[in-house]
Amino acid sequence: MRNALAAETSPYLLQHADNPVAWMPWGAEALERAQRENKPIFLSIGYAACHWCHVMAHESFEDADTAALLNEHFVPIKVDREERPDVDSLYMDAVVSMTGHGGWPTSIFLTPDGKPFFAGTYFPPEPRHGLPAFREVLLGVARAWRENRAQLLDSAGRVAEQLAAASAALPPGAELRPETLDEAAEGLWRTFDAANGGWGTAPKFPAALAIEVLLRRSVRSRDVFARDLAVQALEAMAAGGIHDQLGGGFHRYSVDAAWTIPHFEKMLYDNALLARAYLLGWLATGRARLRHVAEATLDFMLDELATPEGGLASSLDADTEGEEGRYYVWTPAQIHGALSDAALEEIAGAAWGITSEGNFEGRTVLTQALDEAGMEARFAGTFPDWRQRLAEARRRLLEARGHREHPAPDDKVLTGWNGLALASLAEAARALPGPRYLAAAQGLAEFLLDRPRLNGGLARSWRNGQARQRAYLEDHACLGIGLLSLYQTDFNPRWFGAARDQAETIMSSFSDPGGGFFDVGAGHEPLFTRPRTLEDSPVPSGSAQAVLLLLQLAALTGEARYELAALRPLGAMQEVAARHPSAFAGWLSALDSALGPVLQLALVGDPTDPGFAALASTARSGYFPRLVVAGGPPGAPGHPTLLQDRPMIDGRPTAYLCQGFTCQLPVTEPGDLERQLDEALAPPAPPAPQASTP
């Protein structure tokens, strides 16, 4: 057999197309070959921006002797985890259950019918750090398959049964409880890293969804402490090396607890979620720093991840010139060569923590060493124009960095991740001035509805004019939310109709008759069990996003079937979400929406009318997480039910603020709408004290 990856479109698979390993892509042909030859499968799962995937490829998959072992004893299958999230999630669960931890690259051995019996992640070429050499693993598994096959088959069957049982059904449902949000908030407070911001130790991942839970609580309960924790987490990440201080955007995670040294790959989903988190943080607090980070992150996405056809690429690699982080780090000599000015070097060194010894293998990952107040205190006397000088230093460093080898993009367009970006761009277009984000959101929506199509339906992945894989639950749900967000920005009914289409597909093809949703639709290629991913990891759970989409549609249309489909899984998940809030934060945001009060705003009139724009601006001037908005001329087709039978008052654009389709008096003045919003969002008054009985 020869390597069969050359015909694939995934950049990750193409990275391995020249390996001496006879890789096959996942699919019926590979599985049939394994059964025909009665060989175990070696399944390797990774992604294009993964540093340790590159390391294992160079050490083992490019090695002729290792390849010979793989080709002789196994059917080697290579999977891009981003293109096949169903395969990745199912077998990652197997790795975690068998080893206690997961990660990429995933190295897992399967029976010919796809059931796992031995698993790991990265294996070195020689024994190292308690890990066996990869060739030793291959020889050991091959020997066990020859000599102890019955035992391996029995073990694989038991693992498969456990995985199937875990995804088979949701927990019993329960009535929604407001106390769940209180319990979850206490869990987030208890596990918060007060010293460094955020949650967890090392490695430390951004938690955009948990931050949104706290911001929602700050509105629901006027909880200043929740707001302050969210702000501390946002500020800490923005100041760390995980945040690209020069070019904007965020790396995937930090290898330390203080956010200083990142793992240098940049992922679209992280940046889409974090851009939105910073935007919401700014709307909730008015902190200019948070707005600046949101804008810089959105600009990074549009400037560095945009594909020529109109989508957004999946990631930027961690490595350049065979070295992790080389594109981003600096030596003092490189700083001096780029700035060539003592004052600029002094200001830049103070601002970004540049030292002779560095903080990363003798070089410096730039961080925000001094904030605005610290810089002012240090330089106001000697360099009153330090802000302008710092901007010039940034410009020169960016120019110098631009001459380095740029990290390679994984330029496949993933529908779900682009849906997350669409939601962020649409919300930014509502809140921030200027046309860029609205035009970008509209162009992205057009692309996602027109290009990634496969056999008439939505596709998961698109690259170089080719669509691959049927869309998953995550794709339909995230795209639906993004489209609904864009509708509430420009009030084009096309987006609303397309969002409903995603919801209808979810309900018809992904629903479990027992409640909730599967990751794969009814027509997908079957695996040994139908996966159901409930945890955020770190992309939001497709099930939680589907629930949120259905709740928003219920609020806009009044159709109870959307709400009923959402409440069953939400009731089932609230207990586990309360116990593990950082891992199930998407469910908590959906629960916050379901518990209400959901505010429905109908804006009746011509969206181009200045009076209409003034009313819309009022609804966009703050953070209103449980507000849905419909807008357009009276009687115009294609809009949500919320707009029906709402006349304009005296021919002027008119606002109707409603709950449960019961509306307050219509208003035409922005000040009156602002008052109604404030009153509707006021927390309920505590019960009056009862007189004691003598």
C-alpha positions, 0 to 999 in steps of 0.5 A: 500500500502507498500513502493515500493522503495526496488527494485530501484537502485538509492541510494537516493530512497533506502535511503527512502526504509524503510520509513513508507511512502508508496513511489512509484517510478515515472512511469505509475503504480503510475500515474494510481493508483492516477487516479484510486483512484482519489487522489492527488499526493505528489511528493518529489524530491531530491538527495542522497547528499542533506543535507536538503533532509536528514533533512526532511526525518528524521523529517517527512518521518520517522515519523509514524504519518506524514507517515499515513497522506501521505498514507491516503490522497495522492499517495506519489511518490519519485524521484531522480532528478539526475536520472529523470532530465525531471521530476525534471526540469519540476516540479522545473519550477512549484515550481519557478513559484508558489513560486518565488524560488526553491531548494531541497527537492522539495515538490509538490502536483499534480492532478492525471494526474500530473499537479501541484497545490501547491508547496514548498521545505523543510517544517519543522515538526513544524512552523519555520522561516515563514514556516508552519509545514509539517503536517499542509500543508498535512491536508490543501491540503487534505481538499482543495482537498475534499472541493475545488477540482474544484478550484484546478483543474482549478489552476493546468490547468492554471499552466500546460498551462503556463509551456507548453507554456514556453517549446513549442517553441524557440524565433524567430531566428536571424542572429548571431551578434558578438556584442552579445559577447560584451554585454554579457561580459559587463554584466559579468563585471557589475555583478562581485563581485570585493571584493570576486571574482565570481558572486552573493551573498549568497548562491554563486555557482561556475560559471565555464561556465562564466569563460570560456566565459571570457577566450574565450574573452581574446583570441578573443579580446586579452582582458586582463581585461576579463582574469584577472576577470576569474583568480580572480574568479578562485583564490578566489574559490581555496583559499576558504573553498568551495575548499577542501584544503587537499584532493582536489575537490570542494563542491557544493556551499558556504553559504557566499559571500566570498567562506568560508563556503561550503555546504559540498556535492561534486558533479561530475558535479561541479568538472568536470567543475571546473577541466576544468576551472582551466586547461583552466585558466592555459593554458591561463595564465601559472599560476602554482597555477591554474594547481595545482588546476586542477590536484588536482581536477582531482585526487579527481575525480579519487581517490574518485569517481571512481566506481569498474566497471569503471565509476564515482560516482555522488556525496559524501554526505554532512553529516557524523554521522548525521552532515553536514560537520563533515568529513571536519572541525577541532577543535584545539584539533583535529589539535594538535592530528594529528600534534603533533608538534609545528612547524607544528601546527604553519605553518598549522595554518597560511596556513589554517586559523586555530583559537581557535574560528573557523569559523564554529560553533566553528570549522574551515573550512580550507581556504588558509589564506596566499598565497605562498608569504605570507607564504614565508614572514612569515616563510622564516627566522624561517622555511626555509623548510616551504614548506616541513613542510606544505606538511608533515602537509597536509599528517598527517591531511589527514591521521587523516581525513581518520580515520573518517567516510567517506561521503557516495557516490551516486555511480550511474553513470550518463552518462551526468555527466560522459561525462563532466568528460570525456571531462575534463580528455581528455583535461588534457591528452593533456596538462599535462604530464604523462599517468594517465589522458589519461588512465582514459579518455580511460577507462571511454569512454570504460565504457560509450559506453559499459555498460549503455545500455538500450534496445540497446540504451544509458541509463541515469543511471547505477548502480550495473550492471543495467541501468535505464532510457533512455538517455536524450539530456544532456547525448547524448550531453555531452558524444558526446563532451567528445568523440570528445575531446578524439578523438582529444587527442589520434586520435582513430577513434572509439571515433570520430564515437561514437561522430557522433552517439550521434549527429545523435541520437540528430538530429533524436530523440530530434529535434524540427521541429521548431528549437532546441531540447527537453530534452527528445527523441521521445520515452521517457515517456510523461509528460504533456508537453515535457520539454526544458531546455535552462538555465545552472542550474548548469549542462550545458544546454543540448541544448547548449551542443548539439549546441556545439557538432554539430558545432565541427562536422561541422568543422571536417566533412564539413557537413552543416546539422550539422551547420544548426541544430546548428545555428537556436537555437543559433540565437534564444538564443543569445539575452537572453544570452546577457542579462543574461550571467551567466545563459546562458554561455554555449550558449555564448561559442557556439556562440563564436565557431559559429562566428569563426574563427574556425581553423581546424588542420589536422595532417597527419602521425602516432600518435606514430611518434615523429614528429607527437607528436611534431606537436600535442604538438605545438597545445596543448601548449596554449589555442585555444578554436576554434581549432579542430584537426584531426589526423592519417595516410593518407587514414586511415578509420573512421577519419573526412573529414578534413584528406582526401586528405592531403598527408605527405610531404617527408614522414614526419608527416605534419600539415595543418592549415585550415579555412573553409577547405581552408588550408595554406601551409603544414608544418612539423616543429613545429616552422612553425605551431606555427607561423601559429597559432599565425597569425591566432589568431591575432585580426583583425587590426582596420580600417585605419582612413579616411581623413577628407574633408575640 
